[in-house]
Every structure is written in structure tokens, then in C-alpha cells.
Amino acid sequence: MPGEENANIQRWVDWAKALIGADWPARREALIAFDRELFEVQPTEAEAAQHLFRSTIPADRSAWYVHQCETYISAPQHCDLMQCSRILPVVVTLGEHLELLRGIDGWEERAQRAFNAAADEIDSTLFEFLVGIAYVRDGFSDVQFIPESPTGATPDLLARKHQHTLHIECKRKRSITDYAKQERARRLELCIPVRDALLALRRDWCVDIVLHRPMVDCPSDYLAQRVVPLLRFARPGLLIDDAELTATIIPADWGRLRAELRTSSIRHDTYRLVYLLFGVYEPWRGCTPLFEARPRADMPRYFDDVTWAAAVICSCDAPEAIAAYARHFRRELGAALNQLPVGGPAAIHIGAEAYDGEVVESRRYQRITDEMMANVNFRSRDVKCVYCNIFSFEVPPHANWDMGEQCHYFVRHGGEPWLLRSRMLLAEDDIHLG
């Protein structure tokens, strides 16, 4: 329920601000200035392309999370809704169970580090908190966070059950893969000439491109050579369909957009405008939009009117690219094993975000089940259970946020007594709408 969710968010915000303490006003002002420069200072035409490569997340990530949550409660029209969609599900759960978290020895030291000393580690720390709460809720006793040792490896948590102590290590994949970063950079290089051509020709189209060869192997002028020369004489419909490339032109449906603008302003930093104009909502695909519009003076993330628009959507379905995207988590598993002591039962929790659509996620699941656990050298660690929680966060056209979660888990060597009965960390079921 929205009211209960907002109460949990506010509870978490108050808790986090208390941890940050007297530094909060200054850090908040710096974050407001960051937002102002990003959304209110319009780049020149020469700067526009480079502006696409700029990060929308400041270095002070932990305070930025608090600021975004606080803004979502007090003035949601000013928050970064795309990022809030991945922050809020975690915060709602933690806000609901803060008393359980406070009952875990060692939580405060870990929280102080994440909010005040190592702001870029906030995602990992919040994941550790979710895991710790899961063990408390499942009936484990004496759950505690273990202080990090400057001289040796230590697990994140200890928990007792059946008169034995379980060592627990958490690994949160903190970002997209290097391959995904390379592909994103190349996609922007590829799409900018197409976007610029649509602007020069004043075509209110969405050019939908699917590459059948790895995007990172395409020269940066590939679409400039293959697509741009055809746009001058093209019509809506199929433009190219061959072994390397399928390109389709989707005309704008101004009726849907005008109908909505008659009653409300529209956010331009989500997929809503692209969905209304072109009927496309595939957030895992790269979208480069271009709008000529009148922004609201009091809400720079919103348009009062749109006079012209275009977009380029580009993705890749090459098997080699899908395999590269669908990396299994063996590296995280190996790093987790390094933190565990030899002897004594142990559990490993790996958390990751799904960015890449159903095809890639199906391949990723296959790799997790068929490859990650096959022939693993556990190095004398008595690992009883391994959990891989995969989260999907998005902003659908008709909701503020949407969250899904899957948990793939593995039980080893009589590990059933140690298996968590509730293995979802955020979802009661598979899907949650906010």
C-alpha cells in the first residue's frame, strides 16, 4: 500500500540522516547543485552529444540515495525516478524491518562506514542488511555482523542454528559488466549520427535498430554508413533487414501524447514520452531520444508541451553478445570463498540486477545452473547453501516503480537444515508494483 510504503521510506530516511549527522545539510546542498547542473543547465549544441555520456549519479552515492528517497516523499516530481526504482524497493524493506536490523550486533559500525566513510559501497552494505534481516526472520539466533579485519579475511555475518555457527558471506555485483559498459559507449557512438540526421530532416520517427553482429565489433560510423543515407527517402516501416541489421521506422502517434498533455505535464526522464509517441516500452534496450519541448519552469524533469520528437532504439541479438552479457557469477563465488574460514558450515549470498531482458536473463539462468556450480573447487570450505538473488527494477509507463526478484539456490552436503525457508529478500512473491 502506498501509504505504508511511504512510511517505511520515511523511517529509513530518518534513520540514515541520523547516521550521517551534522554533515547532512552540506552534503544535501551539494547534491541539489549536482541535480541543478544536470537538468536545468542546458548544454550547447556542441556539448549535447558529450552530455549523453555524463553520469547522472554523483560520487556521494550514499547521501544521494537518502536525498532521492526524501525527495520521492516530499516532492516526487523532482526525484530521479529511474534511479529511485532501484533504490526504493530496498529502502521499503529495510524501513519495515529496521527494528530487526538494530537487533543485529555490529550493524551500526557497518552503516557508519557506508554512509560516512565509503559512500560508493552503499549497495553492498544494504544487501548485507537484507541478508542479515532474512536470517533473523527465519529464526536464526545470535545473528551478528563481523567487524572487518585489517590483517585477514572475515565473513560478513555469523548466525547460530542447531547449536552450530553458520558463516555467511555476501557479494553484491555493484555494476554492469565491462562488456555492457563497452557496448553502451559504442551504442551511443553509433546512434548519434542517426539521431542528428532525424533532427536535420525533421523526421518525427523512432528508428528501431537490432544489430545481428556484436555491437562492440561495429565501427563507430557503421550506422552512419548503413542507415543515415536511407533516411532522406525512407517511409515508415521496414528499412533494412539483412544478416547484420534490422531497422524499422515507427512514426509518432501525436494523438496519444496530445491527449495526455491536455490534462497533465509529462516526465521526460523515463520511458513515458517514448511509449506515448511510439508505443515502445523495452527498457533493457538502449534508447536515445530527442525532443523539442517546453519544460515546466518549476519542474525541469517535466514538459508542458512537445513540438517535435524523435528517438533511436538500438540493441543487439548476436549470440556472442548475449553470451557475454549473461556472465555467470563464478568470480563473485570465488571472492566469497576467500572470505570464509576453513571448517564450519557456511552460506554464500550473491545479489545482482537484471538489465538485459528475457532472452539474456534466460541465458544467464542457464549459465548459473549449468556452469557456475559445476566443478567448483570449494577449497575445503564447508559451504552448505549458495543463493543468487537477481533483481529487476524499472519504471513502467503507468507506475512509479516495478520490481521483480528471482532466487536461484543450491544446497550442498546436507545443507537442507541451513536453507532459508524464505529466500526472497525484497519480494513476497515474484512481482511488486509501487
C-alpha positions in Angstrom: 0.0 0.0 0.0 1.4 3.4 -0.9 0.8 5.0 2.5 2.6 2.1 4.3 5.4 2.2 1.7 5.9 5.9 2.2 6.0 5.5 6.0 8.7 2.8 5.6 10.7 5.1 3.3 10.4 8.0 5.7 11.5 5.7 8.6 14.6 4.7 6.6 15.4 8.3 5.7 15.2 9.5 9.3 17.5 6.6 10.3 20.0 7.3 7.6 20.1 11.1 8.3 20.7 10.4 12.0 23.7 8.3 11.0 25.1 11.0 8.7 24.6 13.6 11.4 25.7 17.2 11.2 27.2 16.8 7.7 23.8 16.1 6.1 22.8 19.8 5.2 26.1 20.4 3.4 26.0 17.1 1.6 22.4 17.6 0.6 23.2 21.1 -0.8 26.0 19.6 -3.0 23.5 17.0 -4.3 20.9 19.7 -5.1 23.6 21.6 -7.0 24.5 18.4 -8.9 20.9 17.9 -10.0 20.5 21.6 -10.9 23.5 21.5 -13.2 22.4 18.2 -14.8 18.8 19.1 -15.5 18.5 22.9 -15.5 21.7 24.0 -17.3 21.0 23.2 -21.0 24.1 22.0 -22.9 25.0 23.9 -26.1 24.6 22.1 -29.4 28.3 21.3 -29.4 28.1 19.8 -25.9 24.9 17.9 -26.5 26.4 14.6 -27.7 29.0 14.6 -24.9 26.2 15.3 -22.4 24.8 11.8 -23.2 27.9 10.2 -21.7 27.7 12.0 -18.4 26.8 10.1 -15.3 23.6 11.0 -13.5 24.8 9.7 -10.2 27.2 11.8 -8.1 30.2 10.3 -6.2 28.5 10.7 -2.9 26.2 7.8 -3.6 25.0 7.0 -0.1 23.9 10.6 0.6 22.4 10.7 -2.9 20.3 7.7 -2.0 18.9 9.4 1.1 18.3 12.6 -0.9 16.4 10.7 -3.6 14.2 8.9 -1.1 13.5 12.1 0.8 12.6 13.9 -2.5 10.3 11.0 -3.5 8.3 11.5 -0.3 8.2 15.3 -0.3 8.4 16.3 -4.0 8.3 13.2 -6.3 8.3 15.4 -9.4 11.9 16.4 -8.6 13.3 12.9 -7.9 15.3 10.8 -10.3 12.6 8.2 -10.8 14.7 5.8 -12.9 17.2 5.5 -10.0 14.5 5.6 -7.3 13.0 2.5 -8.9 16.1 0.5 -7.9 16.6 2.3 -4.5 13.0 2.3 -3.2 12.3 -1.5 -3.1 15.4 -1.9 -0.9 14.5 1.0 1.3 10.9 0.0 1.8 12.0 -3.4 3.0 14.7 -2.0 5.3 12.4 0.6 6.7 9.8 -2.1 7.5 12.4 -4.2 9.4 14.6 -1.5 11.0 14.0 -2.9 14.5 15.2 -6.3 13.3 18.3 -4.7 11.8 19.0 -2.8 15.0 18.9 -6.1 16.9 21.9 -7.5 14.9 25.1 -6.8 16.6 27.6 -4.8 14.5 25.0 -3.1 12.3 26.0 0.5 13.3 29.7 0.2 12.5 28.8 -1.1 9.1 26.2 1.6 8.5 28.5 4.4 9.6 31.1 3.2 7.2 28.7 3.0 4.3 27.1 6.4 4.9 30.2 8.4 6.0 33.4 6.7 5.0 32.8 4.6 1.9 29.8 6.1 0.1 30.3 4.0 -3.0 29.8 0.8 -1.0 26.2 1.6 -0.1 24.7 -1.0 -2.4 26.8 -3.8 -0.9 26.0 -2.7 2.6 22.3 -2.5 2.0 22.4 -6.0 0.5 24.2 -7.3 3.6 21.5 -5.7 5.8 18.8 -7.5 3.7 20.6 -10.8 4.1 21.0 -10.3 7.9 17.3 -9.5 8.3 16.4 -12.6 6.3 18.2 -14.8 8.8 16.6 -13.1 11.8 13.2 -13.5 10.2 13.9 -17.2 9.6 14.5 -17.9 13.3 18.3 -18.0 13.4 19.7 -16.8 16.7 22.7 -14.6 17.6 22.9 -13.1 14.1 25.8 -10.6 14.1 27.9 -8.6 11.6 31.6 -9.4 11.9 34.0 -6.4 12.0 36.4 -6.3 9.1 39.9 -7.3 10.0 42.9 -5.3 8.7 45.0 -8.5 8.8 42.8 -11.2 7.4 39.7 -12.2 5.6 36.4 -12.4 7.5 32.8 -13.3 6.5 30.1 -10.7 6.7 27.8 -12.4 9.2 27.5 -15.2 11.8 24.3 -16.9 12.8 23.5 -19.8 15.1 21.2 -22.8 14.5 21.2 -26.3 15.8 23.9 -25.4 18.3 26.3 -24.6 15.4 27.5 -21.3 13.9 27.0 -20.6 10.2 29.5 -18.2 8.5 27.7 -16.0 5.9 29.4 -14.1 3.1 27.5 -11.6 0.8 28.6 -10.4 -2.6 26.6 -7.7 -4.4 27.5 -7.2 -8.0 27.9 -3.5 -7.9 27.6 -2.5 -11.6 27.0 -3.7 -15.1 29.7 -5.8 -16.7 32.7 -4.3 -18.5 31.2 -5.7 -21.7 27.9 -3.9 -21.1 29.8 -0.7 -20.5 31.7 -1.1 -23.7 28.5 -1.8 -25.6 26.8 1.2 -24.1 29.6 3.5 -25.2 29.6 2.1 -28.7 25.8 2.3 -28.9 25.9 6.0 -28.2 28.6 6.5 -30.8 26.6 4.5 -33.4 23.3 6.2 -32.7 24.3 9.9 -32.5 24.6 10.2 -36.3 21.1 8.7 -36.8 19.7 11.0 -34.1 21.4 14.0 -35.7 20.0 13.0 -39.1 16.5 12.8 -37.8 16.9 16.3 -36.4 18.3 17.7 -39.6 15.5 16.1 -41.7 12.8 17.0 -39.1 11.5 13.4 -39.1 9.3 12.6 -36.1 10.2 9.0 -36.2 11.6 6.3 -33.9 14.3 4.3 -35.7 14.3 0.9 -34.1 17.6 -1.0 -34.8 18.5 -4.5 -34.0 22.1 -5.5 -34.7 22.8 -9.2 -35.5 26.5 -8.8 -35.0 28.2 -7.8 -31.8 27.8 -4.0 -31.3 31.3 -3.6 -29.9 32.7 -5.0 -33.2 30.9 -2.4 -35.3 33.0 0.6 -36.4 31.7 3.8 -34.9 30.4 5.1 -38.2 28.5 1.8 -39.0 25.0 3.2 -38.7 26.1 6.5 -40.3 27.1 4.5 -43.3 24.2 2.0 -43.4 21.2 3.8 -42.0 21.6 7.6 -42.3 21.8 7.7 -46.2 18.4 5.9 -46.4 16.5 8.3 -44.1 16.1 11.1 -46.6 13.9 9.0 -48.9 12.5 6.5 -46.3 8.9 5.9 -45.2 7.6 4.3 -42.0 8.0 0.6 -41.9 10.9 -1.8 -42.5 14.0 0.0 -43.7 16.7 -2.7 -43.6 16.5 -6.5 -43.0 19.7 -8.5 -43.6 22.1 -10.7 -41.9 23.8 -7.9 -40.0 21.0 -5.4 -39.2 17.2 -5.0 -39.0 16.0 -1.4 -38.9 12.3 -0.3 -38.7 10.9 3.2 -38.7 8.0 3.8 -36.3 6.0 7.1 -36.9 5.0 9.2 -33.9 1.4 9.0 -32.7 0.8 12.6 -31.6 -2.8 11.9 -30.6 -1.9 9.9 -27.5 0.6 12.5 -26.4 -1.6 15.5 -27.0 -4.5 13.8 -25.1 -2.2 13.4 -22.1 -0.8 16.9 -22.3 -4.3 18.4 -22.2 -4.6 17.3 -18.6 -1.0 17.0 -17.2 2.7 17.6 -17.8 4.8 14.6 -18.7 8.2 13.4 -17.4 10.9 13.3 -20.0 13.5 11.3 -17.9 11.6 8.0 -18.1 10.2 5.9 -21.0 6.8 7.6 -20.8 7.2 10.0 -23.7 8.7 7.4 -25.9 5.9 5.0 -25.0 3.2 7.5 -25.7 4.7 8.7 -29.0 6.0 5.4 -30.4 4.3 2.6 -28.4 7.6 1.1 -27.4 8.4 0.0 -23.9 11.5 -2.2 -23.8 13.7 -0.6 -21.0 16.6 -3.1 -21.5 17.2 -1.7 -25.0 19.3 1.4 -25.5 17.1 4.4 -26.2 18.4 7.8 -27.4 15.5 10.3 -27.5 15.5 13.8 -28.9 12.7 16.3 -28.0 11.9 19.9 -28.8 9.6 20.9 -26.0 8.7 23.5 -23.4 9.8 22.4 -19.9 8.0 23.5 -16.8 9.8 26.3 -15.1 9.1 24.8 -11.6 9.7 21.2 -12.6 12.7 20.7 -15.0 12.0 17.0 -15.4 8.6 17.7 -17.0 7.4 19.1 -20.3 4.3 21.2 -20.7 4.3 20.8 -24.4 6.3 18.8 -27.1 6.5 20.3 -30.6 8.8 17.7 -32.2 10.3 14.4 -31.1 12.4 11.5 -32.4 14.2 8.6 -30.9 16.7 5.9 -31.8 16.3 2.5 -30.1 19.2 0.1 -30.6 20.0 -3.4 -29.3 21.9 -6.4 -30.3 20.7 -10.1 -30.5 24.0 -11.6 -31.7 24.6 -14.9 -29.8 28.1 -13.8 -28.9 26.8 -10.6 -27.3 24.1 -12.5 -25.4 26.7 -14.9 -24.0 28.9 -12.0 -23.0 26.0 -10.3 -21.2 24.9 -13.4 -19.4 28.1 -13.9 -17.4 27.7 -16.2 -14.6 28.8 -15.3 -11.1 31.8 -17.5 -10.6 34.1 -14.5 -9.9 31.8 -13.4 -7.0 31.6 -17.0 -5.8 35.4 -17.3 -5.8 35.8 -13.9 -3.9 33.2 -15.1 -1.4 35.1 -18.3 -0.7 38.2 -16.3 0.0 36.4 -14.6 2.9 35.2 -17.8 4.6 37.2 -19.8 7.1 38.2 -23.4 6.6 35.9 -25.6 8.6 32.4 -24.9 9.9 29.2 -24.6 7.9 28.9 -21.6 5.6 26.5 -19.9 3.2 27.1 -17.5 0.3 24.6 -14.9 -1.0 25.2 -13.2 -4.4 23.0 -10.3 -5.4 22.7 -8.8 -8.9 20.5 -6.6 -11.0 18.9 -7.8 -14.3 19.3 -5.1 -17.0 19.1 -7.1 -20.2 15.6 -8.5 -21.0 14.2 -12.0 -21.0 16.5 -13.6 -23.6 19.6 -12.6 -21.7 18.1 -13.5 -18.4 17.2 -17.0 -19.6 20.7 -17.5 -20.8 22.1 -16.1 -17.5 19.9 -18.6 -15.6 21.2 -21.4 -17.7 24.8 -20.4 -17.1 24.1 -20.2 -13.3 22.5 -23.6 -13.2 24.8 -25.4 -15.7 28.1 -23.7 -15.2 28.6 -21.7 -12.0 28.2 -24.7 -9.7 29.8 -27.2 -11.9 33.3 -28.4 -10.8 33.7 -25.6 -8.3 36.7 -26.0 -6.0 35.3 -25.0 -2.6 38.9 -25.1 -1.1 37.9 -27.0 2.0 35.1 -24.6 2.8 32.0 -26.4 4.1 29.6 -24.3 2.0 26.1 -25.6 2.7 24.0 -23.2 0.6 24.6 -20.7 -2.3 21.9 -18.2 -3.2 21.8 -16.0 -6.3 19.1 -13.3 -5.9 18.5 -11.4 -9.2 16.5 -8.2 -9.0 14.8 -6.3 -11.9 13.9 -2.7 -11.3 12.1 -0.4 -13.8 9.7 2.5 -14.3 6.8 1.2 -16.4 4.6 3.7 -18.3 1.8 3.6 -15.7 3.5 3.2 -12.4 6.3 4.9 -10.4 8.3 1.7 -10.0 8.2 -2.0 -10.7 10.3 -4.7 -9.0 10.8 -8.4 -9.7 13.0 -10.9 -7.9 14.2 -14.4 -8.7 16.3 -16.6 -6.4 18.4 -19.4 -7.7 19.8 -21.5 -4.9 21.9 -24.6 -4.4 22.2 -26.9 -1.4 25.3 -29.0 -0.7 26.4 -31.7 1.7 23.3 -32.0 3.8 22.6 -28.3 3.8 18.8 -28.6 4.0 18.7 -27.7 7.7 20.5 -24.5 6.9 18.4 -23.5 3.9 16.4 -20.3 4.4 12.7 -21.0 4.2 12.0 -17.6 2.7 14.7 -16.9 0.1 13.3 -13.7 -1.4 15.0 -10.6 0.1 12.6 -8.0 -1.3 9.5 -9.6 -2.8 6.8 -11.6 -1.0 6.1 -13.0 -4.5 7.7 -12.5 -7.8 6.4 -9.1 -8.8 5.7 -5.9 -6.8 4.2 -2.7 -8.2 4.7 0.6 -6.4 
